[in-house]
């Protein structure tokens, strides 16, 4: 055994001098005694070299959104009238559509934007635009979502465009949602982030108090949305937004939606129920498509 150890040390020393193998190198050397019949007198070793694999860095949230957006655009065919969503994920969809139109891979596309900023982005990419007044029936709408529950119901509107989004997406034959897996919840309101309600400016505080009281069992806190200057956020429709924050998920989303809509002065809410055709979810293990 002593002779074997001495021979092993000698082999390592010889290899280090010949190949400049530093002890701290990422390459590991494994020495194994040979089964040769002469091993008693001439110890020999089988040497294998293994390089430690370099792990791939995890994808960023924007990279996941782009993957989902690219998958959603596969639903688009030339000649379609499309609802163009609002938000960071929808912006990737609009960018992809612009690129496909520029390359000639898609033709005769008409887009109906759901916000002024989407309209500006689409126009900058030379995507022909229209409104529901001229195109009351759409082939397909593609948009992101803030929450997706197991029934494929949604919370939308943290970007402030919930009214126009709901109008356009309700007028579409198909509605495809693109998200990363961080948007999945077991029940709507379960993320603890805002569920928006668009209200008229007149007596907005009156409706804020009523909305908070409506969801007191869910531990709801209602807040007026402010802009970057600390002033009330104003939507494209000149309304305010009251954001609802839930400690517990909404128990009955359909009933909640009806109750919210019954309040005078409420324009629209961010619960998008029974509207989704398919949800494209990008995660670390790839893209998953769920449909009803």
C-alpha positions in Angstrom: 0.0 0.0 0.0 2.9 2.4 0.7 4.4 1.6 -2.7 1.0 2.3 -4.3 0.7 5.6 -2.6 4.2 6.6 -3.6 3.5 5.6 -7.2 0.3 7.6 -7.2 2.0 10.7 -5.9 4.7 10.3 -8.5 2.2 10.0 -11.3 0.4 13.1 -10.3 3.7 15.0 -10.0 4.7 13.8 -13.5 1.4 14.8 -15.0 1.5 18.2 -13.3 5.0 18.9 -14.7 4.2 17.8 -18.2 0.8 19.4 -18.6 0.8 22.3 -16.1 -2.1 20.8 -14.1 -2.6 23.1 -11.2 -4.1 21.7 -8.0 -6.9 24.2 -8.1 -7.9 23.5 -11.7 -11.6 22.7 -12.5 -10.4 19.4 -14.1 -10.5 16.5 -11.7 -8.2 13.5 -11.9 -9.3 10.1 -10.8 -6.7 7.4 -10.4 -7.7 3.7 -10.3 -5.3 0.7 -9.9 -5.1 -1.4 -13.0 -6.0 -5.1 -13.0 -2.8 -6.0 -14.8 -1.1 -9.2 -13.7 2.2 -7.3 -13.3 0.6 -4.8 -10.9 2.5 -6.3 -7.9 5.9 -5.2 -9.3 4.9 -2.3 -11.6 1.9 -0.4 -10.2 0.0 1.3 -13.1 -3.0 3.6 -13.0 -6.0 4.4 -15.3 -6.4 8.2 -15.4 -9.6 9.9 -16.4 -10.2 13.6 -16.7 -13.7 15.2 -16.2 -14.4 18.8 -16.8 -17.0 20.3 -14.4 -20.1 21.4 -16.4 -20.9 25.1 -16.5 -24.5 25.6 -15.4 -26.6 27.8 -17.7 -27.7 31.1 -16.1 -31.5 31.2 -15.3 -33.6 33.1 -17.8 -34.7 36.6 -16.8 -38.4 37.5 -16.5 -38.1 39.5 -19.8 -36.6 36.6 -21.6 -39.4 34.3 -20.4 -42.0 36.9 -21.6 -40.3 37.1 -25.0 -40.4 33.3 -25.4 -44.1 33.3 -24.5 -44.8 36.2 -26.9 -43.0 34.5 -29.8 -45.1 31.4 -29.2 -48.4 33.4 -29.2 -47.6 35.0 -32.5 -47.7 31.6 -34.1 -51.5 31.9 -33.8 -51.4 34.9 -36.2 -52.2 34.4 -39.8 -52.0 36.9 -42.7 -55.2 38.8 -43.2 -56.3 38.8 -39.5 -57.7 41.7 -37.5 -55.8 41.6 -34.2 -56.4 43.0 -30.7 -53.0 44.3 -29.5 -52.6 44.2 -25.7 -50.9 46.6 -23.3 -48.0 46.0 -21.0 -44.4 44.6 -21.1 -45.4 41.2 -22.4 -47.7 42.6 -25.0 -45.0 44.9 -26.2 -42.9 41.8 -27.2 -45.9 40.6 -29.2 -46.2 43.9 -31.0 -42.5 44.0 -31.7 -42.6 40.5 -33.2 -45.6 41.3 -35.4 -43.8 44.4 -36.7 -40.8 42.3 -37.6 -42.9 39.7 -39.4 -44.7 42.4 -41.4 -41.4 44.1 -42.3 -40.0 40.8 -43.5 -43.1 39.9 -45.5 -43.8 36.8 -43.5 -47.2 38.3 -42.5 -49.3 40.5 -44.7 -52.6 42.4 -44.5 -52.6 42.6 -40.7 -54.8 45.1 -39.0 -54.3 45.9 -35.3 -56.7 47.3 -32.8 -54.7 48.7 -29.9 -55.9 48.7 -26.3 -54.0 51.8 -25.1 -52.3 54.9 -26.4 -48.8 53.5 -25.7 -49.6 50.3 -27.7 -51.0 52.5 -30.5 -47.7 54.5 -30.5 -45.5 51.4 -30.5 -47.5 49.7 -33.3 -47.5 52.9 -35.4 -43.8 53.2 -35.1 -43.5 49.6 -36.5 -45.8 50.4 -39.5 -48.6 48.1 -38.3 -51.9 49.2 -39.8 -54.3 50.3 -37.1 -58.1 50.5 -36.6 -60.7 50.7 -33.9 -63.7 48.7 -32.8 -65.9 51.3 -34.6 -64.5 50.2 -38.0 -63.8 46.5 -37.0 -66.3 45.4 -34.4 -65.3 41.8 -34.7 -61.7 40.6 -34.3 -60.1 37.3 -35.2 -57.7 37.2 -32.3 -56.4 39.2 -29.4 -53.1 38.7 -27.7 -52.3 40.2 -24.3 -50.5 39.6 -21.0 -52.0 39.1 -17.6 -51.2 39.9 -14.0 -52.7 36.7 -12.5 -53.9 33.4 -14.0 -55.9 30.9 -11.9 -56.4 27.2 -12.7 -59.7 28.0 -14.5 -57.7 30.4 -16.8 -59.5 33.4 -15.4 -57.4 36.5 -15.1 -56.6 39.6 -13.2 -55.5 42.4 -15.7 -55.1 46.1 -15.6 -52.0 46.9 -13.5 -50.8 48.7 -16.6 -54.0 50.9 -16.4 -55.6 49.8 -19.6 -58.3 47.4 -18.3 -61.3 49.1 -19.8 -60.0 49.1 -23.4 -58.4 45.7 -23.0 -61.7 44.2 -21.9 -63.6 45.8 -24.7 -61.2 44.7 -27.4 -60.7 41.2 -26.0 -64.4 40.6 -25.5 -64.9 41.4 -29.2 -62.3 38.8 -30.3 -63.1 35.3 -31.5 -60.0 34.1 -29.7 -58.1 35.5 -26.8 -54.5 34.2 -26.2 -52.8 35.2 -23.0 -49.0 35.3 -22.6 -47.3 35.1 -19.2 -44.3 33.9 -17.4 -44.9 31.3 -14.6 -44.7 33.9 -11.8 -48.2 35.0 -12.8 -49.8 31.7 -11.8 -52.0 31.8 -8.7 -54.4 29.3 -7.0 -57.1 32.0 -6.7 -57.5 35.5 -8.1 -56.2 38.1 -5.8 -53.8 35.5 -4.4 -50.6 37.4 -5.4 -51.3 40.1 -2.9 -50.7 42.7 -5.7 -53.2 45.1 -7.1 -56.6 44.1 -8.6 -57.6 47.4 -10.3 -61.0 49.0 -10.5 -61.5 51.9 -12.9 -63.8 54.6 -11.4 -65.0 58.0 -12.4 -63.2 60.9 -10.8 -66.5 62.2 -9.2 -66.6 61.0 -5.6 -63.9 58.4 -6.1 -63.3 58.1 -2.3 -67.0 57.1 -1.8 -66.4 54.2 -4.2 -63.0 53.3 -2.6 -64.7 52.9 0.8 -67.5 50.8 -0.7 -65.1 48.5 -2.5 -63.0 48.0 0.6 -66.1 47.2 2.6 -67.3 44.7 0.0 -64.2 42.6 0.4 -63.6 42.9 4.2 -63.7 39.1 4.6 -60.7 38.8 2.2 -58.8 41.4 4.3 -58.9 43.9 1.4 -57.2 47.2 1.4 -58.3 49.7 -1.2 -55.9 52.5 -2.4 -56.2 55.2 -5.0 -53.5 54.7 -7.7 -51.0 57.5 -7.9 -48.6 58.4 -10.7 -44.9 59.1 -10.4 -45.5 62.7 -9.2 -47.8 61.5 -6.4 -50.9 62.7 -8.2 -54.0 60.5 -9.0 -53.2 58.2 -11.9 -55.5 59.1 -14.9 -56.4 56.4 -17.4 -56.6 56.9 -21.2 -60.4 57.4 -20.5 -59.8 60.2 -18.0 -60.8 58.0 -15.0 -59.1 57.1 -11.8 -58.1 53.6 -10.6 -58.7 52.2 -7.2 -56.4 49.2 -6.5 -57.6 46.4 -4.3 -55.0 44.4 -2.3 -56.2 41.1 -0.9 -54.7 39.2 2.0 -56.7 36.2 0.9 -57.9 35.2 -2.6 -61.3 36.2 -3.8 -63.8 33.5 -2.8 -66.1 33.8 -5.7 -64.7 35.7 -8.7 -67.9 35.7 -10.7 -70.0 37.1 -7.8 -67.3 39.6 -7.0 -67.3 40.9 -10.6 -71.0 41.4 -10.5 -71.0 43.2 -7.2 -68.2 45.6 -8.3 -70.0 46.4 -11.6 -73.2 47.2 -9.7 -71.6 50.2 -8.0 -72.6 53.5 -9.5 -69.4 55.3 -10.7 -67.5 52.1 -11.3 -66.5 51.9 -15.0 -64.7 48.5 -15.2 -62.8 46.0 -13.1 -59.8 43.9 -13.7 -61.4 40.5 -13.3 -61.4 38.9 -16.8 -63.6 35.8 -16.5 -64.5 33.2 -19.0 -62.7 35.0 -21.8 -59.5 33.1 -22.3 -59.0 30.7 -25.2 -55.4 29.7 -24.3 -52.7 30.7 -21.9 -49.0 30.4 -23.0 -46.8 30.1 -19.9 -43.0 30.4 -20.2 -41.0 28.9 -17.3 -37.6 27.5 -16.6 -38.6 24.1 -18.0 -39.9 25.5 -21.3 -43.2 26.7 -22.7 -46.6 25.2 -21.6 -49.9 25.9 -23.3 -53.1 25.6 -21.4 -56.5 25.9 -23.1 -60.1 25.3 -22.2 
